[in-house]
Amino acid sequence: MNKHRQVDIEELLNLADEYCDECMNNTKTHVSGSGKEVQVLDRKVPTMKYWSLHWMKKKGFDIFTRQYIYDIIKNEAHPLSDTMKKIREHFDAVAEDVVANEGKGIFYAKNRLGMHDRQQIEQRQVDRFDFDE
């Protein structure tokens, strides 16, 4: 017997796509140099936490919590495990694009996407100094 709630996988994937589209197309009001208000693109980094705790509830899908989603992802036997992994991968791809192209979400990039700052430091070993030559 399946003890998991039946969820339409296509609907879940469509809702994830819709959330990503909202993140990618988000705008904010900006006042131009001439004083005119204009809408400018202000893409957002999609997160599983916001999607599950807030966004999905607005869509009438209040069965997920952040922890429940991560439990689903870890449990290979759960019928939604592969679906949630696909959704998380999609969110990561959008987040990576936003971070790479706009420099937003640096902490998200470091913590979730595994990106990090690298400095190249050149080191030389000197055996002796020739000051008297």
Helices and strands as residue ranges (DSSP letters): H 9-25, E 27-31, E 37-41, H 48-50, I 51-55, H 56-58, H 66-74, H 81-102, H 106-111
